[in-house]
């Protein structure tokens, strides 16, 4: 080889080394084994020997509303694409969570407690299995293990058949009875568990505490209901013209290419609704699950959104009693799919349809399924959040049972970012990041503030903070540090690499490093792997030189908001990224413009901080002296509808707001004697009627409610 060629190749090698220097992270043995087996690689891509199993389901099910009975027959073809011989097939029977004696993380309606799923028949490759023979079938928790007569070799298929019965649960936990003639039905069929390259068979028991981890599967499902019930489901409706009345079918065909809203089923249509045929056929390819909903008194709106040259059918099904509140939901979905596909993450919506089904209004929660969601109301944020779950964990098949932060955190972050950027009617705070701060402030530094990588199955009551609030903030840190352009480039690559596959946390870490060309260990270490809390303080402010001291181990940017005495001067704001701390330095100096006119300044009002009181210049207690404040505002106020306590107390001469049930906490800045604002600027607090009432306005969510003193 010529010396010149050698130098060129050496130059390319060295430049690529300096562009991408991989973090030296703690790697558990399960992940190390995957690297050794080449199913995954340390650049974040699927390995050359990556594999995953596949499943085909053919299901016929009848639902009888008067008895809530689900009566099903199912044929399954399972393909073993693993390199291993399998001696058993693990089947999930989620309804066994209601079985007498089984573990449950939430209370349930006593009428749901039963013997669990009634399995009538199990056939394996034509052989009838004896359900009472423990050498053939055993049930444990919500899993059923089928012992094979001979091992299923790598590359081979096995045929399974099931007949079963169970009831739609009265307990509304992601799925169940909405009202006497409205059901949302999920986790309802015998489902083959995941066997993967990391953990083997997924045998985590379903107790309501965590969510799910599913195979990539194809479905062909026939759903039989009474002749006046509409059905919405995962997949495409294959026999629309055979089941729907002609005029509704024609409107549905119009909606499939209409940008404008089409009222498919109106109040007038419900007066004498009768189907041509009461068996609905839905098909779905390469999805993770199948759910459906049914009702005899729901309205139905639809329109479409063009994505990569194809029309996506977008629907909303909702109670006629709240029709006015639901009229914008379909448009919200349309706008969200457009921005998801074209902007953030900029990956085309991957399925032919989406349906938002709105159940009992007021709960505020929702649950995602492939191509549909079950939402407890028409809220904009909720609609966007559940729709984004299409990407995680549906399109990118994250293991929610162990790594819920890999899907809920993304949905939380993207929901907030999309609202902030593209929904112009939303009230904005001065910073995107203040949207994440409030839910963290009451938890940071507590015993439950665990590293992000902690497995979700151990979270218990800490699940919400650990799966939603904490990871969504860490994604916001990445967004702030990398900048939007590079962040989206990394995020888009991550989705495309792992579309229809199952990434681990390390595939996420290393993809972002590989694509960005940066060592991001200062973020991974401080937030994902170590205990600690974020905390910065004003060390001093003299002659325009602000000295900021870092007291916490978890790294955050420095945001500065300066208010000037001169009203003609525009207030000053800036953010310095978290990379300033990457060398473990404790002090950072920042020049503040026009220091002689500074009235006050505050650090990190939009980032979580363990001790807020040392973030102000002058101290908040000094600023309080300009107001004649009444200590009688202190006490406990309650929102009776939800029995939520709001506590006003005083620490170091500064009033403090705590909402323990939601782990929210903030000191208060006075506007006048009766009006205050939270330190992050997101909550306006008003005391009224001689301090007997407290009004809270959450500006980020455009929600106001009044509480009364206990």
Beta strands, then each sheet from edge to edge (+ up, - down):
strand 1: 54-64
strand 2: 69-79
strand 3: 86-92
strand 4: 118-124
strand 5: 127-128
strand 6: 137-140
strand 7: 143-152
strand 8: 157-167
strand 9: 176-179
strand 10: 182-185
strand 11: 191-192
strand 12: 195-196
strand 13: 200-201
strand 14: 216-224
strand 15: 230-233
strand 16: 236-237
strand 17: 262-265
strand 18: 279-287
strand 19: 292-295
strand 20: 298-307
strand 21: 310-319
strand 22: 353-358
strand 23: 366-369
strand 24: 372-375
strand 25: 536-542
strand 26: 545-550
strand 27: 558-564
strand 28: 572-576
strand 29: 587-591
strand 30: 598-603
strand 31: 616-617
strand 32: 635-639
strand 33: 644-651
strand 34: 654-659
strand 35: 664-670
strand 36: 675-678
strand 37: 683-688
strand 38: 693-698
strand 39: 703-709
sheet 1: 5+ 4- 8+ 2- 1+ 14+ 18- 16+
sheet 2: 6+ 7- 3+ 11-
sheet 3: 9+ 10- 19+ 15-
sheet 4: 12+ 13-
sheet 5: 17+ 20- 21+ 22+ 24+ 23-
sheet 6: 25+ 26- 29+
sheet 7: 28+ 27- 30+ 31-
sheet 8: 32+ 33- 34+ 35- 36+ 37- 38+ 39- 32+
end
